[in-house]
Structure formats: C-alpha cells, structure tokens
C-alpha cells in the first residue's frame, strides 16, 4: 500500500482489517477440514478479549506504579 502512495494513517487500520479477514477465513477453512481445534483456541481468545474494548492511557500504569 505504501508503494501506491497511501498515508500511514490509512495503511495501519487497513492492514489490520485485512489481516483479521484473512485469518478468519483461513480459520473457518481449516475448521471445516477438521484441521483446527476451536477448544484449543478459546483460551487465547479469552485472554485477548479484555484488550478489545478497553484502552488504558499510557500515563495510567505510571501513576499506578508511583502509588497514585
């Protein structure tokens, strides 16, 4: 995308969406072929779920470490 002159602010979210799309499609294909273990994936998805909707400002960990 950079070769086509797109701005970095446009490239980053577009690349993320494309990666999610491709990985989801391939997970479904592998699952249908019986080569993918959904129970094995669940702990990883649960571990990342809190990050999906909650963004901590960079100053919050510093304030917590300083006792404030």
Buried (B, 14 or more C-beta within 10 A) or exposed (E): EEEEEEEEEEEEEEEEEEEEEEEEEEEEEEEEEEEBEEEEEEEEEEEEEEEEEEEEEEEEEEEEEEEE
